[in-house]
Amino acid sequence: MTIEEFLNLPEVEGEKRELIHGEVVSMAYAGFVHARVKSNINKILVVWLDRHPLGQVFLETSYRMDGDTLAPDLSVLRNDRLTPVTKDLPLGAPDLAIDVVSSETAARLRTKIRLYLKGGSRAIWVVYPDERLVEIHSANGHVTILEQGQILEDSDALPGFGAPVAAIFEGL
C-alpha cells in the first residue's frame, strides 16, 4: 500500500494505525497502565519544555518517512522543525520518538526503531511499564537501559534534560 492510499483509509475510532513497509499495522487500545505512563511522560516533558523552550511535545502524531508512516505514543519536534505547519504529515522522523510498550512484538519494535533512526530521530525512548525501565536508542547506535532508581537524561534529543525514571511510572 502507498502512503497516499493509507492516508485515504477511513479512520476507525479507538484504533491507531501505522504503515510499515507497505503493510497497515493496527494497534488496539492498550489500556490504562499504558495511558497513565504516557500521561506521566507528557507532563514531565511539557513542564521541562516550558522551562527550556527547545521544542514541543506531541501525542500520537503520525510522521511520514519515505514509504512509511509511524505514530509514536509521544514525540518531540525541535523548534526549527515546527514551521511551516501544513495539513500534511510532518516529513521525517520526530527528533525524539517515545513508544510505551504494551502489546507490540519485539520484531515490530526493532523495525520501528530502525525506521525512526533512518528517518532522522536523534533518539528513541522505549518505555516498558511492566519492567519499569526505559531504553534510550541514540542515533549513534548506543543503547542505554535505565531502571527505577536512575535519572533519565538524553543529551542527544534534549540537552540538559533530566527526570527520575520513577516519575514515569508514578501511580502504577
C-alpha positions as CSV (number, residue, x, y, z in Angstrom):
1,M,0.0,0.0,0.0
2,T,1.2,3.5,-0.7
3,I,1.2,6.4,1.7
4,E,-1.5,8.1,-0.3
5,E,-3.7,5.0,-0.1
6,F,-3.0,4.7,3.6
7,L,-3.9,8.3,4.3
8,N,-7.2,7.9,2.4
9,L,-8.3,5.0,4.6
10,P,-11.3,5.8,6.7
11,E,-10.4,6.4,10.4
12,V,-11.5,3.8,12.9
13,E,-12.3,5.2,16.4
14,G,-10.1,3.8,19.1
15,E,-7.6,2.3,16.6
16,K,-4.1,3.6,15.9
17,R,-2.6,2.6,12.5
18,E,0.8,2.8,11.0
19,L,2.2,1.9,7.6
20,I,5.3,-0.1,7.8
21,H,6.9,-1.4,4.6
22,G,3.6,-1.1,2.7
23,E,1.7,-3.0,5.4
24,V,-1.1,-1.5,7.5
25,V,-0.4,-2.2,11.2
26,S,-3.3,-1.7,13.6
27,M,-2.9,-1.3,17.3
28,A,-5.9,-1.6,19.6
29,Y,-6.4,0.5,22.8
30,A,-3.6,-0.5,25.1
31,G,-5.2,0.0,28.5
32,F,-5.0,2.3,31.5
33,V,-1.4,1.5,32.5
34,H,-0.2,2.5,29.0
35,A,-2.3,5.7,29.2
36,R,-1.0,6.5,32.7
37,V,2.6,6.1,31.6
38,K,2.0,8.3,28.5
39,S,0.3,10.9,30.7
40,N,3.2,10.9,33.1
41,I,5.8,11.3,30.3
42,N,3.7,14.1,28.7
43,K,3.6,16.0,32.0
44,I,7.3,15.7,32.5
45,L,8.1,16.8,29.0
46,V,5.6,19.7,28.9
47,V,7.0,21.1,32.2
48,W,10.6,20.8,31.1
49,L,9.9,22.2,27.6
50,D,8.1,25.1,29.2
51,R,11.3,26.0,31.1
52,H,13.6,25.1,28.2
53,P,11.8,26.2,25.0
54,L,13.6,23.8,22.8
55,G,10.6,22.3,21.1
56,Q,7.1,20.9,21.5
57,V,5.7,17.6,22.6
58,F,3.0,15.8,20.6
59,L,0.7,12.9,21.3
60,E,0.2,10.1,18.8
61,T,1.2,12.3,15.8
62,S,1.9,10.5,12.6
63,Y,5.2,11.2,10.7
64,R,5.8,10.5,7.1
65,M,9.2,8.8,6.4
66,D,9.9,7.7,2.8
67,G,7.2,4.9,2.3
68,D,6.3,4.6,5.9
69,T,4.1,6.4,8.4
70,L,4.8,5.9,12.1
71,A,2.9,7.4,15.1
72,P,4.9,7.2,18.3
73,D,2.9,7.4,21.5
74,L,4.7,10.7,22.2
75,S,7.2,12.7,20.2
76,V,9.2,15.9,20.4
77,L,9.9,18.2,17.5
78,R,12.6,20.8,18.0
79,N,11.7,24.4,17.2
80,D,13.4,24.6,13.8
81,R,11.1,21.8,12.6
82,L,7.8,23.4,13.8
83,T,7.2,25.7,10.9
84,P,5.8,25.9,8.5
85,V,2.8,24.0,9.6
86,T,0.9,22.2,6.7
87,K,-2.1,20.0,6.5
88,D,0.2,17.1,5.5
89,L,2.0,14.8,8.0
90,P,5.4,16.1,9.2
91,L,8.2,14.9,7.0
92,G,10.9,12.8,8.5
93,A,11.0,11.2,11.9
94,P,10.5,13.3,15.1
95,D,13.6,14.5,16.9
96,L,12.6,12.3,19.8
97,A,10.2,9.3,19.4
98,I,8.7,7.7,22.5
99,D,6.9,4.4,22.5
100,V,5.3,2.8,25.5
101,V,5.4,-1.0,25.0
102,S,2.2,-2.8,25.8
103,S,1.5,-5.5,23.2
104,E,3.9,-4.7,20.3
105,T,6.1,-7.6,19.1
106,A,9.9,-7.3,19.6
107,A,10.4,-7.6,15.8
108,R,8.0,-4.8,15.0
109,L,9.5,-2.6,17.7
110,R,13.0,-3.2,16.3
111,T,11.7,-2.3,12.8
112,K,10.2,0.9,14.1
113,I,13.4,1.9,16.0
114,R,15.4,1.4,12.8
115,L,12.9,3.5,10.8
116,Y,12.9,6.3,13.3
117,L,16.7,6.4,13.2
118,K,16.9,6.2,9.4
119,G,14.3,9.0,9.3
120,G,16.4,11.3,11.4
121,S,15.4,10.8,15.0
122,R,18.1,11.9,17.5
123,A,16.8,9.3,20.0
124,I,14.0,6.9,20.7
125,W,12.8,6.1,24.2
126,V,11.2,2.7,24.6
127,V,9.3,2.5,27.8
128,Y,8.5,-0.8,29.5
129,P,5.8,-0.3,32.2
130,D,5.9,-4.0,33.4
131,E,9.6,-3.9,34.0
132,R,9.7,-0.2,35.0
133,L,12.6,0.5,32.7
134,V,13.4,2.8,29.8
135,E,15.7,2.1,26.8
136,I,17.3,5.1,25.0
137,H,18.3,4.3,21.5
138,S,20.6,7.1,20.3
139,A,21.3,8.0,16.6
140,N,25.0,6.9,17.2
141,G,23.8,3.3,17.8
142,H,24.3,3.4,21.6
143,V,21.5,1.9,23.7
144,T,21.2,2.9,27.4
145,I,18.9,1.0,29.8
146,L,17.6,2.8,32.8
147,E,15.8,1.5,35.8
148,Q,13.6,2.9,38.6
149,G,16.3,4.5,40.8
150,Q,18.1,6.2,37.9
151,I,17.8,9.5,36.2
152,L,16.7,9.7,32.5
153,E,19.0,12.0,30.6
154,D,19.2,12.4,26.9
155,S,21.8,14.9,25.7
156,D,21.2,13.9,22.0
157,A,17.5,14.7,21.8
158,L,17.0,17.1,24.8
159,P,20.3,18.6,26.0
160,G,20.1,19.4,29.7
161,F,17.0,17.2,30.3
162,G,16.9,15.1,33.4
163,A,14.0,13.3,35.2
164,P,13.8,10.4,37.6
165,V,12.8,7.2,35.8
166,A,10.5,6.5,38.7
167,A,8.4,9.6,37.8
168,I,7.4,7.9,34.5
169,F,5.8,5.1,36.5
170,E,4.3,7.1,39.2
171,G,0.8,5.8,40.2
172,L,1.3,2.3,38.9
